[in-house]
Amino acid sequence: MPTDPGNEAVLETLEAAGFPISALPDEQQEVLRSLTPEEVALLVDIKGRLDEAEPEVQAHTVVAGGALF
């Protein structure tokens, strides 16, 4: 599936929200590029709520890894 250069804004939005986009494999970045605006907004909202609860959630980053944490 070719990358739509117009969807780079999705990655930029997620990166600005604190997601480690550059650390993700190309395949995962491609999935993120395909997200709808509603899905991006939901991810950013969830990330914000997780960040607010950081002391409780932070320990899970080592265990879970992943884009969301």
Steps between C-alpha positions, in 0.01 A plus 500: 500500500667827394537777752279803455727801563192693612472269797837606640294751698362206700851401607589861576190536718576181690867594541398840638274321748796302628479176306848363411422482127861494380567196721222297337560263209389616157211253504357652818550851367305398189210381717502830688499696171176324408313616813196719461495843667263356761740216579792741532299721734410197712862387527614850595223520762591162650870592503418825678301318767778246546753780533285662770513174694872460433619388844256208490551410135869575452618163635303325228705658223784261569269201492263602223722704269289586200393818334231589749730523797 
